[in-house]
Structure formats: C-alpha cells, structure tokens
Amino acid sequence: MSGAYSFEVALLIGAGVLLAAVAAVRFSSRIGLPSLLVYLALGMLIGESGFGIEFENATLTRTLGLCALVLIIAEGGLSARWSSLKPVLPAAIALSTVGVFISTAVVGLVVHLLLGVSLHSGLLLGAVLSSTDAAAVFSTLRWLRLKPKLMATLEAESGMNDAPAVILVVLLATPSLAGVHWATETGLIAYELVIGAALGLLVGLAGAWTLRRAALPAAGLYPLAAVGLTVLAYAAGVVVHGSGFLAVYVAGVILGNSRLPHRQAILGFADGLAWLAQIGLFVMLGLLVSPARLPGALIPALVIGLTLLLLARPISVAVSLLPFTTRFRARTIRADETRETAISGTPQESRRRGRPRRPRYERFGRRDLAFLSWAGLRGAVPIVLATIPLSEAVPGATALFDAVFVLVVIFTLAQTGTLAPVARWLRVTSPAEPTELRVETAPLERMQADLLQLEIPVGSQLAGVHLDELRLPVGAVVTLVLRGGEGFVPHEQTRLRAGDSMLIVATDEVRDATLRRLREVGKAGRLARWIAGNSGKTDD
C-alpha cells in the first residue's frame, strides 16, 4: 500500500510540474524570460532546498539527459527546410567542427592561465562549453526577424555541434583514454562523425522510402514511426562507435524534407516530444544542482563566461568562417579574374563561356560574423555534458558542474535579452522573413500541396499591394483573406492591408519560390522585381 501511495504521490508531483511548466511557457514569453530558466527554477524549487526532494544521481541524469537531447535534435532536424539549410551547410559544418576545437582550446588555455587549473581540466571545461544548445537556439531565435542565412546557420550549427563536443568531452573525461595520442584522437573524432553522418543518411532515406509505401492501419502510427527512426539512427550510430547525435540530425533532415504521409502530424508530434524532453531535462538538472554551492562558483563562472563570450566564440567564428566571408570571396574573385584574363583576354569573356560568378553558398559580412559570435547560446547541453565527468568521478567535476550551471543561467539571461537589440544595431534583421510573416504549413497530401498562412504586420511593404502585384509563381494562389475578424475570397484588385491574414495554396514544387517572392515584395512593395540571382547577395 505504501509503495502504491508513493507512486501516486510521485505521479501527482510529476503531473503538477508538467502542467506548471506548460503554463510557464506563456508566462516566460510575455516577460521575455527564456523558458529553460523557468524550468531550472522549477527543478530547484522542488529540490533539496525547496520541497526537499533529494536527487544526486549524476549517472541517471547523464543517461536521461542524452535521451532528451536525442528528441530535441530530432525535432530540429525534422523541422529544418533543406532549401534553407543547403546554402549554409558548409559554414555550419565549419562552425560545428573547427569552431568547436578552437573554442575548446581558447577556453582551456585562458582558464589554465587565469584560474590556475591544470591544462587538462581547462580543456575539459572548454569542451563542455563548446556546444551551442539546440533547445535554446530553436526556442529563442525563431522569434527574431533575422536574415534567413543567419537563422539557418545557427540552427544547423546547434544541431550538429553536439556530436564533436560529446566526443571531446568523453575523450577528456574517460581515464582509460587519457593517454591517447592527439593524432589518434583526431582520427577517432573524424571516424565517428563520418560514420554518424552516413548512418543518419542511410536511416533517413530507407525510412522515408518505407513510410511512403507503408499502409499503416492508423494515422497516429506515422509520427511514432518517424520519431522511432531518428532514435534508431542514434542507437545504430552509438553501437558502431559513430556519432549518434549527428546521425539523429541527418536522419531528421532527410525525413523532414521527404514527402511523408501525415507530415504535419509528424512535425506536431515531434514538437510536443521536444517540449516534453526540454521540460524534463531542465527540471531534472535543476533538481541535481545544490543551490548552497552556487555562490562559490559565481566568480569562476563569470571569468569563464566572459572568456567564452568575448574571446573564444568570436575567434572560433572568425577562423572557421574565414573562407565564407565576403572579403575572402572578393580576393578569390580578383585572383580568378587575373588568371582568366591571362587565358582568355578578359574576365568577361570567361564568364560568357558559362563560368558562374554567383556563389553557390552563402557569404557572411562583418556584421553577420559579429551577430553569430554573440548568438552562440548555451543552455542544457553544456550542463548535460558536465554530468559526464561528474559520473566518471573526475577530480574537480563537482566544481566544474556548478560553474557551468551558474554560467548558463547568467549568460542565457544576458544574451537572450540582448539578441533583438544587437540584431537591430548590427542591421542583420529582415522584416519580411517567415518569423514576422508567421508562415505555417498544413500539407494537402492528396494534392501534393501546402497551405500557407501569412500575416501582414504593421510596417510591412506588403500593405497597400494589390493581389495581382504579388505575381506569385504558377501553382500558388491566394484563396482567402481574413480582415477584421471576417474572411472573404479576394480578387485580383484586392488591396492588402496591415493586419490582414492570407491563406495561400502552393504546390510542393513552388512552395519555396512562393516564400521567396513574398519576402521580396515584403521588402520592396509593389515595385519589387523577382530576380533569382539576387538571392546570393550579402550585405556587409
């Protein structure tokens, strides 16, 4: 009887915490407070210094935390659009690999020199803090009106950089691997990343092919199968000693960009699971920490955080993205034109022969690099990674965990509160991007089309434009306009107004072109001309 009573009490507390966390999302969004901090506070409130629930199992926290990260990263991959991800993929890969190693080295060296810890401990701390947090990035940046390339780069980086960060932390925290030569470690990391990416690609392609042809007896089984495939990719990657996190993200991207049955239900289910994982993860981490130890970790956390924010992150961004900067491209073009002139007389003659001059991938200016440096959000991932040395009983692991916890809380408050003004100051906002336009999709599967909902905000250049001046691509049509709470079917001369909501039906083939056209008109109004070649330009 007592056991049943204890289980019921635990279930009651768990349900109460879950409902309080769900309600906290609305509260935190109103006051601009990141929801992850509210969840951490909930965990601390019911912990040893609050309601008295004691939880000190670092090994269980590590295991459950990694499981939660799998679901969070899977949702990020499933919701990523390949058309937005492809132009920034090389830059995101550079940030996720070269950037992680540079950040680890800089933090490790500075902490070793300033705080007097051993170089090995400093590097371990740098590795723990080298990964940006997918949950923090997905939940925070999607509310900002950023350039598409910046949004896509930060989301892709946060989805992929967990893999090398976890590998580095495990290598540095595992005693049996402490004596491994650096060349062997580098080879091991490369092997795990390649195997993880390959397995994710294989599982994603095979899963998409199977789900398109499977006749499951219930629609609710498709979301279960899709999420199960991403978990399968993680497990398979770990079993063959590959990067499970990279496998999850790659499999999610493949599945999310395939024409799957009940795709919207899959995305909704994955989004709900990701929220549940975030809530459980942050509350559990808040339970694990001991508030009485946190004041002693304040000074080290500030030193480490300032090093990361003002030194390590900017250096890692600048070095890893050097080949993708506008200045680097300008030098490359001048060198190419010099060679072309020697061969064909003039660079124009070479271009007339068919050599493309527009870059295939996005380029970044100085303001872009500055914002990417500031927007490297840390969240649950560093705290979860800090449980790895804690569970391995590494000397100084408790102090490391406390410092990381304090750092995440302080700098999450500082960075998320300043992202919007910093973006405006650096002029990297784009007033007609999907976040402001609030585009949502609901697939019309039998028609192979999407239903787009677009809201025209105050100040948008879409206001005042006649419907025929949108010049949407063939295959897209505005079917309904909602104005002042009343809907009507528009005609070609309907003039759009601020506050209007539109429903647009677009076939799969022209969905991305429709979004690009709406952004173009949102920036320049009725005089906008759609020139596909301008999509690769970068403002510096």
N, C-alpha and C positions, 0 to 999 in steps of 0.2 A: 504493500500500500504506500509506504513511504517513497519507494522508488518511482511509482506511478505519479505520486504527488510532486516529486522533484522534477520529473519530466514535464508535467503540466505547467509547473511554475516556470521552467526554462522556456517552454513554448510560449507562455504568456509574455515573458520578458522579450523574447525574440520578436514576436509579432508587434509588441509595443514599440520596440526600437525601429523596426522596419517602417511602420506607419509614421513614426516621428521623423525618420529620415526622408521619407517621401514628401511629407509636409514641409520639411526644411528646404527642399529644392526651391519651392515657390518663395519662401521667406528669404533665402540667400540671394536669389535672383533679383528680388526687389531692392535689397540694400547693397547689392554688388559684392557680396562676400562669396568666395569660392565654396561650393558645396562640400568639397573634400575637407575643409577646415571644420565645417559644422559636424561632419561625420566623425572626425577625430575627436572633437569636443564631446560628442555623444559617448564615444568609447571611454574617454577619460572620466566622464560623469558617472558611468555605471561601474567603473573600475574600483581599484583598491582605495582611492582617495575620495570616492563618491559614495556609491551604493554598497561598496565593499566586496564586489566580485573580484576575486584574485585570478589572474591569468598570467602565467610566466613561461609557457611552453613555446620557446623560440622555434623548435623544430616543426611543430604543428603550424605555427604562424607562417613559417617559410613555405611549407607544402601547400597550405590553403592560399597563401598569397600568390604563389606561382600559378595555381589553378585559376584564381581570379584574373590574373594578368592575361592568361590564355583567352578568356572570354572577352576581355576588354579589347585586346589586339585583334581578335577575330571580328568583332563588330566594326572596328576601324577599317579593316580590310574589306569587309562586305559592303560598307557604305562608300568606299573610295571609287571615284569615277576614273577609269583608265585614260579617258581623253584629257583629264586634268593632271593625272599622275605622270603620264608618259613624258611630257616636255621637261619635267623637273626631276626625273628619275636619276640621271647621272649625278646631279647635285645632291640629291637626298642620300644616295649611296656613299658619296664622298663624306658628307656630314656624319653618316652613321658608322663609318669605319675610321677614316683618317681623323675625323673630328673627335671621336671617342678616345683614340690613342693620344692625341695631342692634349686634350683636356685632362686625361689621367696623368700624363707626365707633368704638366704645368702645376696642377693642384698638388701632386705628390712632392714635387721639388720645393714649392713655396711653403707648404705645411712643414716639411722637413727642416727648412731653414728658419722659419718663424716660430714654430711651436716646439721644436726640438725633438720631435718623434723620429723614429727610425725611418729610413727611406722606404723600406718595405711597407710599413704601416701607412706612410703618406701615400704611396701608390695604391694601396688597397682602398684608402679613403677616396682617392681620386677616381678609381674605377667605380666605386659605389655611386658617386655623384655624376658620372659621365653620361648617364642616360637621361634624356628628357622623358617626361611622363605622358603616355598616350591619353590617359583619362583626363589629365589637366588640360592638355592641348585640345582634345576633341570637344570638351565641355566649355572651354573658355574662348578659344579663337573663333569658333563657328558663330559667335555672336558679334564679331567685329567685321567691319566693312573693309577687308583687306584685298589687295591685288590677288588674283587667282593663283599666281605663281608662288607668292609668299605663303598663302594658306596651304596649298598643295605640298610645298616643300616641308613646312613644319609638321604637317600631319604624316607625311611619308617618313620623315626622319624619326618621329616619335614611334612609328610603327615598326621601324627596322633597327633602331639603335639599341633596343633591349638585348638583341642577340649577342653582339660583341661585348657589351657591358657585362652580361651574365657570365660569359666565358672568361673574361678577365678577372672578375671577382672570384669565381670558382678556382681559377689557377692560383691566384694570390692567397686565397683563404684556406686551401686544402694543404695540409702539412706534407702529404706524400708527393705533391707536385712542386714543392718549394724549390727543389734543386734542379728543375728542368731548365735547360739552356734556352736563351731568348729566341734563338732561331727555331728550335723545336716548338716553342710556344706559338710563334708566328705561323708556322706551318699548321699547327693544330687548329688555330683560330680560322685560318683560310679554309681548311678542310671542313670544319663544322659549318661555316657559312655557305660554302658551295653545296654541300650535301643537304642542308636545310632548305636552300632555295630550290634545288632540284626536286626534293620530295614534295615541297609545297606546290610546285608546278604540276607534278605528276598527279597528286591527290586532287588538286583543283580541276584539272582537265578531265580526269577519269570521273570525278564526282559530278561535274556539270553534264557530261555525256550521259551518265546513268540517270540522273534526275530528270533530264529532258525526255527520256524514253521510258521511265518507270511509271507504271499506273498504280500509284499508291491508293489504298481504299479511302483515305481521309485527307482532307487538305491540311489538317494540322500536323501531319507527319512530315511534310516537306520542310518546314522550319527546323524540326528536330533532326532530320537527316542532314541538312546543310550545316548546322552548328556541329553535329556529330562528325562531319567530315573535317572540319577545321581542327577539332580535338584529335581526330585520328592523325592528321598531319603532324601535330605537336608530338604525340606519343611515338609515332614512327621515327620522327627526327631524333628524339632522345634515345630510342632503342638502338639506333645505328650510330650513336655518338655524333649526330649532327645538331644543328641549331633548331630546336623545336619552335622557338618564338618566330624566327624568320620563316619557317615552314607554315606556321599559322597565318602570318600576314600574307604571304604569297598565295596560299590556298584561298584565303578570304577574298583577295583582289580578283582572282580568277573566277570564283563562284559569283561574286557580286556583280561582275560585268558580263556574265553569261545570261542567256535568255532562259531563265529557270521558271517553271510553273510556280505561281503564287509568290512571286518575287517580293511583293510588298509585305506579305505576311512574314516572309523570311527575315526581311530587314527589321520589321517591328518586333519580332520575337528576339532577334539578336540584340536589338537596342534595349529591350526590357531585361535580358540576361546581363548585359553590360552594366546597367544601372544597379541591378541586384549585386553583381560582383563588386562594384565600387563601394556600395554601402557596406557590405560585409567586410571588405578588405580594410577600409578606413576605420570602421568601428573596432575591428579586431586589433589593428595597430594602435589605436587609442587605448585599448584595454592592456596591451602588452607594456606600454611605457609606464614608468614610475614617475609621477609628477614631482615627487620630492627631490629627484636627482637633476631635474631640468635646469634649475638656476645655475648650477655649477657648469653646465655645458653652454651657457649663453655666450661667453667671450670667445671660446674656440669656434662656436658656430658662426659668429659674426666675422671672425677672421677668415674662416674657410669660405663662407658665403661671398664675401667681398672679393676674395681671390677668384672664385668661380665666375662671378658676375662681371667683374671689371677687367679680368686678365685672361683666365683660361678660356671662357666662352668666346670672347672676341678674337683671340688668337686662333682658336680652332676653326672658327667660321672663316676668317680671312685666309688662312692657309689652305683649308680643304676646298674652298670655293674659288680660289685664285684662277683656275682655268675657265671658270664660268662667269667671270666679271666682264663688264663692258669694255674696260680699258685693255684687258688682256685680248679680247676679241679684236679691238681696233688695231693693236700691234700685229696680230696674226693676219688680219686682212691686208695691212700695208705690206707685210712680208710676202704674202701670197701674190699681191699685185705686182711687186717688184719682180718676182720670178716669172709671172705671166707676161710682163712687159718684155722681159728678155727673150721669151719664147715666141710670143705672137705679136709683139709690137705695142699693144695697149691692153690694159686690163679689160676695157670694154669689149675688145674683140674676143677675149677668152670667155667673157660672160655670154656673148652672143652665141658661142659654141655650145651653150647649155649648162655651164657650171653654175650651180645655185649659189647665191650670195647670202640668202636669208638663213640664219642659224636654225638647225633642226631642234635645238633645245634652248630653254630659257637662259637669259643672261641677267646678271644682277649688278645694279649700280651701288654706289657708296651708301645711299640711304637704305637700300634693301639690305645690305650687309649689316648696317647698324641695327635695323629692326630685328633681323634674325639673331643677332647677338643678344639683344635684350629679351627676346621672346623664348629663350631656352628654358621653358618652365619645368621645374622639378615638382614631384608630387609623391604618390605612393611608391613608385618604382624604386627610388633610392632607399626608402625605408624598408621595403621588402628585401632589397639586395643587402641591406645592413644586417638582416637576420641570418644571412649565410655565414659570415664569420662568427656571429653570436651562437648559432647552432653548432659550429665547429670548435667552439671554445677557444678561439684565437685570443691571445693576450691583448687586452685593451679593447675587446669587442663591445663591451657594455658602454664605455665612454664614446666609442665611435657611433653606436646606435643612438645614444642620447643627443650627440652633436648633430647628427643627420636629421633627427626628428625636429629639433629646435630650428635648424636651418630651413627645413622645408616649410614649417609654419610661418616663420618670419618673412622669407623671401617670396613665398606664394602670395602673402598679403601685399608685399611691396610691388611685385611685378604685375600681378593681375590688376591691381588698382591703377597702374600707370600705363597699361598697354594701349588703351584707346587714346589718351593724350599724346603719348610718344608716337603712335602711328600717325596722328594728325600733324604733329610737329615735323616729322620726317617726310610727310606728304606721300605716304605709301598706302593711303586708303583709296578705295574705288567706290564711289557712291552708287554704282549700278550693278554691284556684284550680287550673287544669289542670296547672301545673308540679308541684305537690305530688301531685295526683291521677294524674299521668302518663297522661293520656288520649292514646291513639294511634288512628288510623283506618286501616282497610283496607276499601276500598269493595267492596260486594257489588253489582256493576254491574247484573246482570240483575234484581235485586230493588230497585234504586234505594235501597240502604240502606248504612249504615256499621256496622262492627264496632268498638265502643269498648272499650278495656281500661282498667280503673280499679283502682288500688292504694290501699288504705286505710292511711295512715301512722299511726304511733303518735301519739295525742293528738287524732286527728280525731273529730268528733262523729258520724261515720258508724258508728263502732264501737258496738255494742250495739243498733243499729236493726234491727228485723225487716224482711224484704224487702218485705212489703206496706205498711210505713210509708213506704217511699220514694215511693210514689204517683207513679211515672213516668207521663209522658203516654201516651195511647193511640198505639201504634205503636212503643213501646220496651219491651223485656223483657230481664231478666237470664237468660242461657242457661247460664252455667257459673260456678262459684266454685272457685278454687284456694286450698287451705288446707293448710299444712304439706307442700307438695310433692305433694298429692293433689287431683285435681279431682272435683267432684260436681255434679249437677244440683240446684239449690236448689228449695225450695218456699216458699210464702207466709210460713211461720213461721220460716224460716231466719234466725238472728240473726248479723249481720255482726260480724267481729272485726278488730282491728288486725292488719295484715299480710296480710289477705285480698286476693286479686286477683279481679276480676269481669270477665266478658265480657258486654257489653250490645249487642244488635242494635237499631238505631234507624233508622227510615226517614229519608230526607233531610229531609222536612218537619218532623220533630220533633227532629232532632239537636241544634240549639241550645237548644231548650226542655229537653231531657234534661240537657244540661250545666248549664244554669241551675238546674234542680231539684236536681241532685247537689250543686252548690255551696251551695244554700240549706240542704239537710239537713246538709252538712258543717259549716256554721256553727252551726246551732241544734239539730241532732239530731232526735229523733222528734217533737218538738213544733213543728217548723218548719212554717210555712204559706206556700204559694207565692202571693205577691201580685205580679202583674206590674208594678204601679205603683211598687213599691219599687226597681226596677232603676235608676231615675234618681237615687236619693238620693246625696248626697255627704257624707262625714264630714269635718268640719273639725277 
